Every structure is written in structure tokens, then in C-alpha cells.
């Protein structure tokens, strides 16, 4: 036999095997029902059977398939009597108010799953969304997540991520020495704060940048230290800018309330020489966050 004939024969054989699997008779059973009503279980099984037929899998219907049939010798014997070569097993489980749905395929007489797909639904009412995705996953041997579409997302999949607690604060401040002001916004968590701040004062360098603070105590009053990276403006307007940093130490009051009070001292340090500007400019401030 020539090489070309061997290739053609192999492809034909593989195609024949794939076709026989695709068109093999199948049955769908519910192996675990989680105490749902028989009518509900019958509806779920019907949705799965309809979806399988829509994808080219002939499904056998028989009155003996109704209800719950745990996987075992009796179920396999029933499958054999019906002349089925493929068995799709549906399982339902309760998780407080949620419903865990899974679908697996086995090829009798083996009880080893060929593929298993599982999704969590908010209720059994989502069966018309979940079951078709499970069927697609099992038939295509693909992760069930690949079946996500705008119209097929479950309530569980659209629940926002749970975040650690934190809050945004709008910042207004007064520079005490030298006299000036500041404005910014921060996001504060239990032990840290991150935000942006602009501060300026007459005859003193201005600063605008991103600031991070460590707050060691989660009590109503806590000290803190912070460091910022940003742009330093020269002490006189129009005399240039440079990349620089701002270091700060202070105390935060009323952390257990919606409004915060900050008091402390800072130093602004440009990384390059600026006209009429010290290499380190110190100041004191009071700020309010709300």
C-alpha cells in the first residue's frame, strides 16, 4: 500500500470512529436530585436532552429514565437494555441557597467520566442558561468558562468581587509654616493610604504627586508616615520644575468617623537644583479629609 493510500485509509478510519461516537444513541439520567421536586428534575433532564439533540446526539426517551437513578449496576443495565452507547449523568447539589449543577459523560460499561462540567447557579430557575453551557462543555471537551456570553452568564458569575474595606477621602488643607494650602484625594484602608496631593505656599516650592502612607494603628487616633513622588515647582513661579519627593510624618484623628483630621510636618526635596529653592523645604500643616 502506498504512503498516500495509508494516509487516506487512516483519515477515513478516524472519521468513521468520530462519526460513530457522534451518532451513538445516548440517554440522560439524573443521578443526584438534591430533594428537588420530580417535575423540576424532569424539566432539567428534558433541557439537557433537547440541547444534546440540537448538537446532533440522538437521545433515547423511556419512562424508566424518569426520577433519580444513582450511577450503579442497575443504571448501567437499564442503559444497556435501551441500546445506548453514551450515558450523560446530571447531578444537582444544594449549597445553602445556591445550586451546584454538573454534567458528565461516561461510555458504558465503564463508570469513569470522559468529561465533567460544573457550574453554580443562584437557583434552579437558571437551568435554561446553565444546562446548555454544560452540554457544550462536555461535548466539546472544553472548559465550561469558554461558553460565557453576555446572555448566558449566571448570577454567580456576575457577582462583584468582594473587596477589603476602604474609603475615598477628599482632602483640603492649610499650610501653617509657611502659609499656604493643599488639595487632593486619597483612598484609605485599615493600615495604609494612597492618593494624590497638590500643595503650595508663597515663596516656597510647590509639590504635586502620588503619595502613599503607612498607618500603624486602626484606632481612632494613629500616627502615620508617608512618602510621595512627583513634580516640585521652584519657590518663585516660572523658575522651573524638577522631579522630587515629599516626606511626611503626622497624626490622623477621628479614624472611626466619616471626617478625618490630619496634622503633621513635611519636607519637600527636589532631585535637581532649582533657582531660589532650598535642597530641602520644611513645613507644617493641618488637613481635613471627608
N, C-alpha and C positions, 0 to 999 in steps of 0.2 A: 504494500500500500504506500502511495507517495505521501510526502510530507503534507501537501495540500489536502489530500483526502483525509489524513489523520486529523487535521485541524477542523475540517468541516464536520467529520464524524463526532469529534469531541464537543463542538458547539451545539450540534443537534441533540446530543445526549443530555447536555446540561440544560438546554432549553426544554427538553421533554420532562426532565426532573422538576424544573421550576414550575412548568405548567401543571404537572400532576399535583403539586402541592397547592398551587393557587386555586385549582378547581376541585380539590378534595372536599367531600362532604364534611360539614362541621356541625357541632352542637354547642349551645351556650347554656351553662348552668350557673346558678348562684350557690356558691359553696359556703358562704357566711352571710347571714342576713341581718345581724345586729338587732334582732327583735322588731324590724320594720314590718308593717302590715303586708300580707301576701299580695294585695293589689299593687302596692308600691314596688315590691320585688319583681312582680310580673312586668310592670312598666319598664323598669330598668333593664331587665333581660330583653324585652322587646326592642328597646332603643339600640342595645348592642347588636342584636341580630339584624336589625334594619341597616345599621351602619356597615356591618360586615357584607351584607348582600350588595349594598351600594358600591363596595370596593371589590366586587367580583368573587366573593366567597359564598358558595351555596350553603345555606343553613337549614338543617332539618328541624321541623317542629313536631312535637309529640306531647300529648297531655302528661306523660310521665315525667317530663322535664320541669313541670311547674313546682314551685316551692323551693326549699333549701336542700341541696344534695352535697354533703361533705365529700371531699375527694377520698375515694377508697375503692376497694374491690367491687362493691355494688354499683357505684357510679361508672367505673370503667366497664363493667359487664353490660350496663344499660347502653353505654356508648357503642359497644361492640354490636349489640343487638340491633341498634338503629343504623348500623353500617357507616358510622362516622370515622373518619381518619384524623380529624383535628378536634380538639376539645378546648373551648375558651371558658375560663373559670373566672367568675366575677365574685369579688369579696367586698363586703361592706363592714365598716367598723365605726364605733362611736368614740369620739374624743371630746368629752363634755358636750358642748353644743355643736361641734364640728363633725363632719362625716368623712371618714377616710375611704376612698374608693380605689380598688385595684383590679386590674385585669391581667390575666396570664394565659399563655397558650402552652398546652402540652400535646404531644403526639402519642396516643396510646400504643402499646401498653405501658410506656414509660410515664412516671409521675414527676419527672424532672421538668421544670418550666423551660420553655425555649426562650421566652422573653417575658418580662414583667414590667408593667407600667402602673404608677400610683400617683394620685392627686388628692389633695384635701379640699373639701367643699364646705361652705358655710352651712348648707342644708341639702337635703335630698332633692330640693327644687332645682339645683344646679346640674342635675343628671343630664339634661339635654345639651349642656355645654361640655361637661366633663367626659361623659362616655365616648362621644366621637373622638375626642383627643386621645383617650386611652386606646381605642381601637386603632387609630392611625399609628400610634407609637408601637403597638405590638406587631402590627402587620409590616411596618417598615423597619422594625428593629432599631428604632431611633429613640433618643431621649424625649420624654413627654414634653419638656420645655420647648422643643422645636415646633410644637403645634400652637404656640401662643400667637394669637391675633387679637386685634382690638375687640372684636366681637366675641372672643372665646376665653377671655381672661376670667378667672374665678374671683370671687370676693376676697379669698385668702391671698391671691397673688397681687391684688391691688391695694392691700392694706399698707399704709405708710410705714417706713422703718421706724422702730422705736428709737428715740434718741435720749442721751443723758440730759438731765435738766440744765438749762441755761437761759439767759435773758439778754435782750439788747438794751443798751443804755445810751441815750443822747447826752452828751457831755457839754457843759458850759462852765467856764472858769474865769477867775480873776487872778492876775499876777500881782503879788504883793510887793515884791522887790526883785527886779524893777517893776514898775506899774505897767500892766498890760492885760492881755486876755487870751483865752483859748476856747476852741470849739472842736468837737469830734464825736465819734460814735464808737462804742465798744460792745463786744459780746462777752458776757461774764459767766463762767461756770463755777463749780464749787471751789476749785483751788487755782484757777487761772483766769486771765482776762486778755482778750486780743481785740485790737481796734486801730483806728486811725485818729490822728490828732494834729491840729494846727495851733501853734501858739506864737505870739509875737509881743514885742514891747518896744517902746521908744528908745532909741539909741542902744538897742540890744539885739542880738541876732534872732531871727525868726526860725521856726522849725516846722516842717510838715513831713510826716512819715507814718510808718506802721509800727505799732507798739505792742509788746507782749509783757504781761505781768504775772508774777507768782504771788499767790495769796495763801500763806501757810495755814491760816485758821478759817474754819467755816462758822465762826461765832458772829455775834452782832458787830463786833469791832475786831479788825485784823490789820496788822502791818502788811506791807507789800513792798516788793522791789520790782522794777521794770526796766526794760531796755528797748530802745527804738532805733530804727534805721530809716533815714530819709534825706531830705534836702535842707541844708542850712543856708539861710539868706544872710548876707552881710549886715552889720549893725546899721549901716546907712543904705537906704533904698538905692538901687541902681549900681551898687558896688560889687555885684557878683553873687554867685551861689556855688555851693560845693556839697558833695556827698558828706554826710556826717551822722552822728549818733546822739541820742539823748538818754541819759541815765537818770533814774528817779528812785527815791525812797519816800515812803509816806505811810499814812494810815487811812483805812477805809472804815467809815462809820455807817450804821444802820443797814448792815448787810441782810438782815432779816425783814427789811421793809422794801417798799417799791421805789423809794427815793434814797440815793446814796450821797454821802459827803466824803470828799477826798481832801486831804491836807498833806503837804509834804514839800520837799525841795528837789530840784533837778539841776543837772549840768548839761549844757549843750556843747558838743565837741565837733568842730568841722575837721574833716580829714585832709583839707588843704588850707593854706593860708588865705584869708580874706581881708580885704582892706578895712581898717578901723575896727577889726573884730579880734577879740581875745581868742587864744587857743582853747580856753575853757570858760564858759559863761555860766555863772551860778544864779539861781533864782528860787523864790518861794511862792507858793500858790495855794489857792483854795478852789475846788471844783465841785459841781453838783452833777449827779447823774440821775436821769429819770426816764 
